Amino acid sequence: MAEIADRALLRQFLLGLAEGMNAAAESVDRIRDTLVTVSRAYGRDDTDFIVLPTVIIVETGEGEEGRVEIRSAVNASFRFDQIAALYNLIGEAERAELEPIEGLRRLNEIGAMKAGHGWIVRTFGHAVLVTGLSLLLAPTWQGALIAFGLGAFVGLAKLVRSPTLQLIFPVFAAFACAIVVFLIAPHIEIGDPIRLLIAPLATFLPGGVLTTGVGELAAGQMLAGASRLVFGLVQLALLAFGILAAGTVVGVEDSSYEALEASTTLPWWIPVLGVLLFAIGNYLHFSAPRRTFGWVLLVLIVAYVGQYAGTVLIGSTVGGFIGAVAMTPVVLWIATLRHGAPSQLTFLPAFWLLVPGAAGLLGLTEAVGTTRGLEDFAEAITSIMSIALGVLIGTALYRVVHHGAEELADFHVDVPAALTEEEEPPFWARLVPGTPQSFWGGRRERRARSGKTPTDAPEESSADESSPSSQAGGS
């Protein structure tokens, strides 16, 4: 009975870990690998898992003793402080340093954590984040001021915890921000109005979702990858609808949806300032632990330098690929350090900086709002796939260097233990004492396997010899 209760607690703990990693925007293949590691650490090799973005299935035991539990994942999203606490717990679970019941308590504490910063600081952090990104996308001082105001508005509205409002708020935010930008653009030099709109909507952009989906498809997780791609494209369509609806209300021309170049050039150090502000804004708005700020800034610098170098040397479509290849090994290396940072905590800001979702929103808006057709949208999808491919290649390079090359797994189906036949060793091996089925001591080993001892043999033999007479007397 105690073993059944322990297995039930372990199943609940594994389900909770999977649900938390889903809330941290982790890929399903990484979630499954983590669950396998944790279950083996607790001495349970007879487990199996099915992990999807919205459904998690855990099976423990085999045959008639097998038990299955299903959890429907909620649409939750963790802040950076919650992600850090979750991965600290995962590290302890992978070493079996806590009981499952204690792990469940810790998971509930992580889910109920209060933000480390108040609503004023978090709102200001979102405004700083948006300002930094605007200096990278539409570098004008006027545009940075407009972006700061829109970032404060969106950041404040995002603090409202309502599942219903979270579904419709991205469309409303896109509509409201587009109204402001389209009304101001004819009177103030703000650079490209569409690129400026990307900055306040950055945390709504499904860049991470689309990149993770492409990566899951490449890893063979077809259901999870396809569903994430559809979800990400629907999010892009909703954001583009909000922008186009605002353009219709204001009465903008088709040319307003096309990318424009700024008429003035800002100093060379503006991108450096933009990356720094972007890192500070992420730290404040998402309540990241203080020790992780330096790691996030390092990954952002590597990603931006890689993207900039790729854009200058090859082209904008490949720039994201180079940035992803450069920053992925750094992210994975930081996650292995004792005082490092979880990979998701440094990956997500880098995704937003590489702006795969921004490229998709630009392409979709131009495809619908202009006469250029789907050419820009196709380029955006290519950019997204190049970033996902860069992440995969960067991960593969890191694993080859850090873990060594691994062979592909062979197809294999386990046969029930009761039906397996013991393999007969070669004749020469049976001549060596101590080997399986050795001629030396083989009788002793067979008795040990049958549960008999040498002292029991005479009694068993006499019992066997007297059994016919005993049976006759009994009858």
Helices and strands as residue ranges (DSSP letters): H 2-23, H 28-41, E 47-51, E 55-60, G 63-65, E 67-72, H 80-94, H 100-111, H 119-137, H 141-158, H 163-184, H 193-198, G 202-204, H 207-218, H 222-250, G 254-257, H 270-285, G 290-292, H 293-313, H 316-336, H 343-354, H 356-369, H 375-403, G 417-419, H 427-430, H 442-449, H 456-474
